[in-house]
Amino acid sequence: MRCCTVLGMLLASLTPLSDAAAEVITWKASGKGGAIAAGKMNSAAAGIQILGEGGNAADAAVATLLALSVTDYGSFAIGGEVPFIIYDARQQEVKVLSGLGSAPLDPAAIDWFYENGIPAKGSMKSPPVPGAVDLCVTALKLYGTMSFEQVAQPMLTLLDSGQEPWHADLLKTIQKLVERERETNGSRVEKLTAVRDRFYKGDIADELEAWYIESGALLRKSDLAAHTTRVEDPVSVNYRGYTVYKCGPWTQGPYLCQTLRLLEGFDLQQMKHLSPDYIHVVIEALKLALADRDEYYGDPRFVEVPLQQLLSDEYTSLRQTLIDMQHASQERRPGDPYGLLPLKEQAAQKDSTAKIPVQDTTTCVVADRWGNVVAATPSCNLVGNKPGPSGVTQGNRLRSLNTTAGHPNRIEPGKRPRITLTPTLVLKDGKPVIAISVAGGDLQDQTTLNVLLNHIEFGMLPAQAVTAARFNTYHHQNSFDPNPDREAAFVGAGKMRVQEGVPESVRKALSARGHEVDATKNPIAHPIMIYIDHETGLFHAAGDPNAGRHAAALK
């Protein structure tokens, strides 16, 4: 476990990596003892340290998430949210943990949004209940082996360095949680429950409520006390012998499943990677699935989301006929899954001119030597919000709701926003083989699709899959624009983007089909990936180095 000693020294010193450590944590890694990919270097160090100390994937994922709230602050914060998918090797099943808080429970608070609008550019009016802390505790309870104190140690080391003014405040808050775990008598689960309760029901909740009132926020202690991390079944589809698992329609995740179903009808391998035909058909399939996302998705506790129909053979076949291989669609085209019709009558969209600020997300995937695998996508969407006296920062995720009458994603008391955060797990022959997490708002599942097809269709391992040239469409509504006129939230009809690695000849061919093509030298979203080779026993992990991702593995 030499690598873990080096990583422990790294976390303790917080100095630049030595040459020896640099061999352990770069942007790619392979090994047989487990692997992790995440955001900043010290977050990957936290996770691999826990794996090296005998923790499992859930333990390491929680340690990584806690560290990310410090290392990747701005992209994530402890007051944020974390959709979390896990393959549990003991039960041989995939489960989703909804680490997402909801809108305030008080109807008067919700009335405020209908009277004043949901703030589009950042406000303490717009945070949901903080979900990250309960997500971490729930993951440890149900799937972990370690104490909260053990997995929080890397985070405490980072905070103790005091590099930011709020570090001391958050350090004190996390120490309170560790203190509560130590002083509580009972089982491990009872101790972890006490940790959770001090944050959501105890003196920390009192501090948060006082801050909410002072800052004009609409959340209250009763909202914190009512919060719970829901454990749900995932949404899944089979594609070319792989089973792809996503979170439910309180995220955008199921539209990746819809896109894969549409692409089943096309021979992508024969088209060749990054050919005009390949990029065109993927973009056109994405447009159709995104239109259904914008039309039908919302918190399924409040609205009926017709997922069974949206993923059905009959509906898929109807929608496939809308893909014209020679012409790019310029229209937003949701279907009618209830009437099983390929198109729903729709008003003409208009490209948005709104300037909606978006603060990015970060990433975490972990696999251990016992067969457990986690994919999580932590975020907070701060957009100007600052830490409170407890060191907790909250974001603006309620911007992903709207006030549109009858819309499935309209704001209601206790409702979760339909978020973009969307981790991915993939099984083949009943065994986990792929975990993907991507930062990048509406780009997340578009980039996931790029990376996933790079492996399934073209055999790329993670290091190649996350660095190959990517592409995306803007032909969808902006998930961060709460405009009650949903057609006015549409980003750009027919607009798409490619990285400069896509040849000029391909771009011209796409333009000839009606795509409005832009090219960029910058990363399109920030992907990470783990692939598990069950024949060799190797874990291959990688994150796009141009997007600031890091990976590590135990040998």
Secondary structure, DSSP 8 states (H G I E B T S, - for coil): -HHHHHHHHHHHH-----HHHHTTSBSEEEESSEEEEESSHHHHHHHHHHHHTT--HHHHHHHHHHHHHHHTBTTB-TTSBEEEEEEETTTTEEEEEEE-----S-HHHHHHHHHH---SS--TTS-----HHHHHHHHHHHH--S-HHHHHHHHHHHHHT--STTHHHHHHHHHHHHHHHHH--S-HHHHHHHHHHHHHTSHHHHHHHHHHHHHT----HHHHHH---EEE--EEEEETTEEEEE--TTBSTHHHHHHHHHHTTS-HHHH-TT-HHHHHHHHHHHHHHHHHHHHH-S-TTTS---HHHHTSHHHHHHHHTT--TT----S----BTTTTBS---------------------EEEEETTS-EEEE--B---TT----TTS-----GGGGSB--TT-TTB--TT----BS---EEEEETTEEEEEEEEESGGGHHHHHHHHHHHHHTT---HHHHTTS--EEE--SB-TT---SSGGGGB--TTEEEEETTS-HHHHHHHHHTT-EEEEESS-SSEEEEEEEETTTTEEEEEE-GGGT-EEEE--
